[in-house]
Amino acid sequence: GDRGQVRLALGEDDRIRAPLRGSRRFHVGTASTHLGDRLLLRHRKDGRYRRVDRLRIHPGAGPRHLVFHPLAIAAYVINELDSTLTVCSYTDGKLQIVQTASTRPADSPGENFPAELLISADGRHLYGSNRGDNTVAVFAVAADGLSVELVQTIGSGGDWPRHLAFSNDGTRLYAA
């Protein structure tokens, strides 16, 4: 079955949107990843699910988590099996792969399995946990949202960082 289900908000135009902080009123949509090579987007209307899009990630990627850009112009998928981040354009409810980037420096030894993925409220940075390297990968996001650059990896302060979260005011990043 599908793993890594994420709840998203649907706008009035039926486009999937990230929920606003503190908002309790929105239609619920889902996007699910499968550890194999696919990502499924679905949304629910009137209590029924319908597939909006299906995207195949490259073989061996192992999509784990995804986030949408705050302006709903792009989506980002962190891949657990090959330590990559897939950047997708998002137009008219369809995803198109535009870039794949590593979540770790090229000379990193040993095995690594990325897990969580977060995007800053302003959409300028992505943060991914690297289990194995025990780091947080920090990506700069281009203004158009369609490309990223790994700018640094930071020690997570512990072993096997599975989850990341922002503080309520967005000034701190926590790894667990």
Secondary structure, 3 states (H helix, E strand, C coil): CCEEEEEEEECCCCCEECCCCCCCCCEEEEEEEECCCEEEEEEEECCEEEEEEEEECCCCCCEEEEEECCCCCEEEEEECCCCEEEEEEEECCEEEEEEEEECCCCCCCCCCEEEEEEECCCCCEEEEEEECCCEEEEEEECCCCCCEEEEEEEECCCCCCCCEEECCCCCCEEEC
